[in-house]
Amino acid sequence: MSEQREYLPDIEQGLRFFPEQASRFAGDLDTFYIVLVVICGLLTLLVFVLICYFGYRYRVASHTDRHNPPSSRTSQRIELGVLAVMFVVFMGVFVWASGLYLGQYRGPQSAMTINVVGKQWMWKVQHPTGAREINTLHVPVGEPITLRVTSEDVIHSFYIPDFRLKRDVLPGAYREVWFEATKAGEYRLFCAEYCGSYHSRMRGKIVALAPADYQRWLSRQGEQEAPAVAGARLFESYGCSGCHLGKSNVRAPSLAGIFGRPVPLAGGGTVMADEAYLRDSILQPQKHIVAGFNPIMPSFSGQISEDELLQIIAYIKSLEPEDEALNPADTTEGEES
């Protein structure tokens, strides 16, 4: 296996002005930060110099002629020139910052999506293969990774200083963030949002491994049940398959091929069947009533954990569209389990 650097506390690594740059966009963010500090520092210095200059020039004992100021035309040209320069500079900073911000949240197509659930006071992780971890996340170096994060109780914040990555984790919502580790090693993971009495203990680590080492780590985890496979079992155990798959006496929308398609609603309009829609339909079935169906599905709120919800959603996403052509209302879902 390749050599892996042990991530030591800062006191053992010595004083550093910046955390280590260990992700693809860490260097870009540091460059932007330095440029922003330099611009603000120069503007502060300029204002300070002007205050000193005018304070000295127009002091009481000076012989400056205060009764013949420059013409208004000249003053306007100076003022407009200064404003134009400041406008160009700050608009440039705005465009640069916007590009960095959008790049962090709209990253490249990821080959791997990992589920992360925050809970007082731990991070629960599940890989696409089904491998599970607590307060540790193993990832391969050089591969874009998408994290689908949610909270089981209160607001948390997923923060990796060396990756320059911080994403708020909200209860009742799925959010995604991506990163690409560029160096093998161990990097600290924190919760950056106060979440209760033991907030300071909600720590973990990211273990970045060479791709071959990561595959060996996965193989050592043994046979695991993939989220979609576990979701299929849960889908049946909660009685969802009796209404939404196959023949049923209950008239409920089919879930085959539902994910990523527009769903017509009883009140008019449509909603896209994404992860958030599927989650709401399980926990709040009255929120989106599918056109042509009655609101008869019960709520599973408080009965299904966040881990199980992610697994059920993974199973629904894996369902292929039915072969025969169906009515749009029959291929959508307003109450699914």
C-alpha positions in Angstrom: 0.0 0.0 0.0 1.1 3.6 -0.7 2.5 5.5 2.2 -0.2 7.4 4.1 0.6 10.5 6.1 -0.8 10.6 9.6 -2.8 13.8 10.2 -1.4 15.4 13.3 -2.8 18.2 15.4 -1.6 21.7 14.4 0.5 22.0 17.5 2.6 19.1 16.3 2.8 20.3 12.7 3.9 23.8 13.6 2.3 27.1 13.0 0.8 27.4 9.5 -0.9 30.4 8.0 -3.3 28.2 5.9 -4.5 24.6 6.3 -3.0 22.2 3.9 -4.4 22.3 0.3 -5.7 18.8 -0.3 -8.6 19.2 -2.7 -9.0 20.4 -6.3 -10.4 23.9 -5.5 -8.5 24.6 -2.3 -5.8 26.5 -4.2 -8.3 28.6 -6.1 -10.1 29.6 -2.9 -6.8 30.5 -1.2 -5.8 32.6 -4.1 -9.1 34.4 -4.1 -8.8 35.0 -0.4 -5.3 36.5 -0.7 -6.3 38.8 -3.5 -9.4 40.0 -1.6 -7.2 40.7 1.5 -4.7 42.6 -0.6 -7.4 44.7 -2.3 -9.0 45.5 1.1 -5.6 46.3 2.6 -4.7 48.6 -0.3 -8.0 50.5 0.0 -7.6 50.8 3.7 -4.0 52.1 3.2 -5.2 54.6 0.6 -8.0 56.0 2.8 -5.5 56.3 5.7 -3.0 58.1 3.6 -5.6 60.5 2.2 -6.8 61.3 5.8 -3.3 62.1 6.8 -2.6 64.1 3.7 -5.7 66.3 3.9 -5.4 66.6 7.6 -1.9 68.0 7.2 -2.7 70.2 4.1 -5.8 71.8 5.5 -4.6 72.2 9.1 -5.3 75.5 10.8 -1.8 76.8 10.5 -1.4 76.0 6.8 -1.5 78.8 4.1 -3.6 76.8 1.7 -6.2 78.9 -0.1 -9.5 77.5 0.9 -11.5 80.1 -0.9 -10.7 79.0 -4.4 -11.5 75.3 -4.7 -11.1 73.4 -8.0 -13.9 73.8 -10.5 -16.9 71.5 -10.1 -16.2 70.0 -13.6 -12.7 68.9 -12.5 -14.1 67.5 -9.2 -16.8 65.5 -11.0 -14.2 64.0 -13.4 -12.1 62.8 -10.5 -15.0 61.4 -8.5 -16.4 59.6 -11.6 -13.0 58.2 -12.4 -12.5 56.9 -8.9 -16.0 55.4 -8.9 -15.4 53.7 -12.3 -12.2 52.1 -11.1 -13.8 50.8 -7.9 -16.8 49.5 -9.9 -14.6 47.6 -12.3 -12.5 46.1 -9.4 -15.4 45.1 -7.3 -17.4 43.7 -10.2 -14.4 41.6 -11.1 -14.2 40.3 -7.6 -17.9 39.5 -7.7 -17.7 37.6 -11.0 -14.6 35.7 -9.7 -16.3 34.8 -6.4 -19.5 33.7 -8.2 -17.6 31.4 -10.4 -15.8 29.8 -7.4 -19.1 29.5 -5.5 -21.0 27.9 -8.4 -18.0 25.6 -9.2 -18.1 24.2 -5.6 -21.8 23.3 -5.8 -22.1 22.4 -9.4 -19.0 20.2 -9.7 -18.2 17.6 -12.4 -20.2 14.5 -13.0 -19.4 12.2 -10.1 -19.0 8.5 -10.4 -19.7 7.9 -6.7 -22.3 9.4 -4.4 -21.9 8.7 -0.7 -24.7 9.2 1.8 -23.9 11.1 5.0 -26.3 11.5 7.9 -25.5 13.9 10.7 -26.8 12.9 14.1 -26.1 14.1 17.6 -23.1 13.6 17.8 -21.7 11.6 15.0 -21.5 11.3 11.2 -23.0 8.2 9.7 -21.6 7.3 6.3 -22.8 4.7 3.7 -20.9 4.0 0.5 -22.6 2.9 -2.8 -21.4 -0.7 -2.1 -23.2 -0.6 1.3 -20.1 -0.3 3.4 -20.8 1.8 6.5 -18.6 4.0 8.6 -19.1 6.3 11.6 -17.0 9.5 11.9 -14.7 8.3 9.2 -14.9 8.6 5.4 -12.6 6.7 3.1 -12.3 8.1 -0.5 -10.1 7.5 -3.5 -7.6 10.3 -4.5 -8.2 11.9 -7.9 -11.9 11.0 -8.2 -14.8 13.5 -7.8 -17.0 12.4 -4.9 -20.5 13.7 -4.3 -21.8 13.7 -0.8 -25.6 13.6 -0.2 -26.0 15.0 3.3 -28.9 15.3 5.6 -29.6 15.5 9.3 -31.5 13.2 11.6 -32.2 15.8 14.3 -30.8 19.4 14.3 -28.8 21.6 12.0 -25.2 20.4 11.5 -22.4 21.6 9.2 -20.0 19.3 7.3 -16.6 21.0 7.4 -13.2 19.8 6.1 -10.7 22.7 6.5 -8.0 21.1 4.3 -10.5 20.6 1.4 -11.9 24.2 1.9 -15.3 22.4 2.1 -18.2 23.5 4.3 -21.9 22.5 3.8 -24.8 23.0 6.2 -26.6 19.8 6.9 -30.3 20.4 7.4 -33.0 18.1 8.9 -35.7 17.2 6.4 -33.7 18.1 3.4 -31.1 16.5 1.0 -28.2 18.7 0.0 -25.2 17.7 -2.2 -21.6 18.9 -2.2 -18.6 17.5 -4.1 -14.9 17.4 -3.7 -11.9 15.7 -5.2 -9.0 14.8 -2.9 -5.6 15.4 -4.4 -3.3 14.0 -1.7 -3.3 10.7 0.2 -3.6 11.2 3.9 -5.9 11.8 6.8 -7.8 15.1 7.1 -9.9 16.4 10.0 -13.7 16.5 9.8 -15.7 18.9 12.0 -19.3 19.9 12.7 -19.1 23.7 12.2 -22.6 24.5 13.5 -23.4 24.4 17.2 -25.6 21.4 17.6 -25.9 20.7 21.3 -24.0 19.9 24.5 -21.4 17.6 22.8 -21.0 19.6 19.7 -17.2 19.7 20.2 -17.1 15.9 20.1 -18.7 15.7 16.7 -15.4 15.2 14.9 -14.1 12.7 12.4 -11.6 12.2 9.6 -11.4 11.8 5.9 -9.0 9.1 4.8 -7.9 9.7 1.2 -6.3 6.6 -0.4 -4.8 5.9 -3.7 -7.4 4.2 -6.0 -5.9 0.8 -5.6 -5.7 1.1 -1.9 -9.3 2.3 -1.7 -10.4 -0.8 -3.6 -8.5 -3.0 -1.2 -10.1 -1.2 1.7 -13.6 -1.8 0.2 -12.8 -5.5 -0.3 -11.8 -5.8 3.4 -15.3 -4.6 4.4 -16.7 -7.9 3.2 -20.0 -8.4 1.5 -22.3 -5.5 2.2 -25.9 -4.9 1.2 -26.1 -2.0 -1.3 -28.5 0.8 -0.5 -30.9 -0.2 -3.4 -30.9 -3.8 -2.3 -31.7 -2.8 1.3 -34.3 -0.4 0.0 -36.1 -3.1 -1.8 -36.3 -5.2 1.4 -37.6 -2.1 3.3 -40.0 -1.2 0.5 -41.7 -4.6 0.9 -41.5 -4.8 4.7 -43.3 -1.4 5.0 -46.1 -2.6 2.6 -45.2 -0.2 -0.2 -45.0 -2.9 -2.9 -48.6 -3.9 -2.2 -49.9 -0.6 -3.6 -47.2 0.8 -5.9 -45.8 -2.3 -7.7 -47.7 -5.0 -9.5 -51.4 -5.6 -9.3 -53.2 -4.2 -6.4 -56.8 -3.5 -5.2 -55.5 0.0 -4.1 -55.3 2.5 -7.0 -51.9 4.0 -6.4 -49.4 5.5 -8.9 -46.7 3.2 -10.3 -43.2 4.0 -9.2 -41.5 2.3 -12.2 -39.2 4.9 -13.9 -40.7 7.7 -11.8 -37.3 9.3 -10.7 -36.3 12.3 -12.7 -39.7 12.7 -14.5 -42.3 15.5 -14.1 -45.3 14.6 -12.0 -48.7 16.2 -12.7 -50.5 17.4 -9.5 -54.1 17.4 -8.7 -54.1 21.1 -8.0 -52.5 21.9 -11.3 -48.9 22.2 -12.3 -46.1 19.6 -12.0 -43.2 18.8 -9.7 -40.0 17.0 -10.6 -39.6 13.6 -9.0 -36.2 14.0 -7.3 -35.0 12.8 -3.9 -36.7 15.6 -2.1 -40.0 14.9 -3.7 -39.8 11.2 -2.9 -38.9 11.9 0.7 -41.8 14.3 1.1 -44.2 11.8 -0.5 -43.2 9.2 2.1 -43.3 11.5 5.1 -45.8 14.1 4.0 -48.1 12.3 1.4 -50.6 15.1 1.4 -48.1 17.7 0.2 -48.1 16.6 -3.4 -51.3 14.8 -4.6 -50.8 13.2 -8.0 -53.5 14.1 -10.5 -56.1 11.3 -10.9 -55.4 9.7 -7.5 -57.0 10.0 -4.1 -55.0 11.2 -1.0 -55.2 7.9 0.8 -51.6 7.1 1.7 -50.7 7.3 5.4 -47.6 9.2 6.6 -44.6 7.3 7.6 -43.1 10.2 9.6 -41.5 8.9 12.8 -41.5 5.3 11.6 -38.7 5.4 9.0 -35.2 6.6 9.9 -33.1 8.8 7.6 -30.9 5.9 6.7 -33.9 3.8 5.7 -35.3 6.7 3.7 -32.1 7.0 1.7 -32.2 3.2 1.0 -35.8 3.3 -0.1 -35.2 6.2 -2.4 -32.1 4.4 -3.8 -34.4 1.5 -4.6 -37.1 3.7 -6.2 -34.4 5.4 -8.3 -33.3 1.9 -9.6 -36.7 0.9 -10.9 -36.8 0.8 -14.6 -39.8 2.2 -16.6 -42.5 -0.3 -17.5 -42.3 -1.7 -21.0 -45.8 -0.8 -22.2 -46.8 2.8 -22.8 -48.5 4.2 -19.8 -50.7 7.2 -19.1 -48.6 10.0 -17.5 -50.8 9.8 -14.4 -50.1 6.1 -14.1 -46.3 6.6 -14.1 -46.2 9.3 -11.5 -46.4 9.1 -7.8 -48.0 11.3 -5.3 -48.1 8.9 -2.4 -45.2 6.4 -2.3 -43.6 4.5 0.5 
